[in-house]
């Protein structure tokens, strides 16, 4: 790989970058390689990662949990939200329909170990690993 001083590279390629819009976005950087007249040219392209807004997601805390697991759901579609709690062997521990996007799951009577919490709305499901102390 050849390294060229910045003063040499700037006349070759002029970059037009607009940083005036302040956004919270995620980007992917992809390296495009090229070779022109014995020059190694590395071009980096910045692509915005398109994320579907309002997709089902949840914040679970504390995890690992002692007794009470707080659940805050965002991006739920419809009014019906439910959860099912399984142990790692697939045994159903509890299931419940919730009316609010924030609720508490009492895990005081559950043995220590790893569990799978499946949260569902009217359009999708999402799984989360929960650790019980």
BELRATA-V826115 format. One line per field, one symbol per residue. ss: DSSP state (H for helix, E for strand, C for the rest). A space follows every 50 residues. Layout:
BEGIN
ss: ???
END
This chain:
BEGIN
ss: CCCCCHHHHHHHCCCCCCCCCCCCCCEEEEEEEEEECCEEEEEEEEEECC CCCCCCEEEEECCCECCEEEEEEECCCCCCEEEEEEECCCCEEEEEEECC CEEEEECCCCCCEEEEEEEECCCCEEEEEEEEC
END
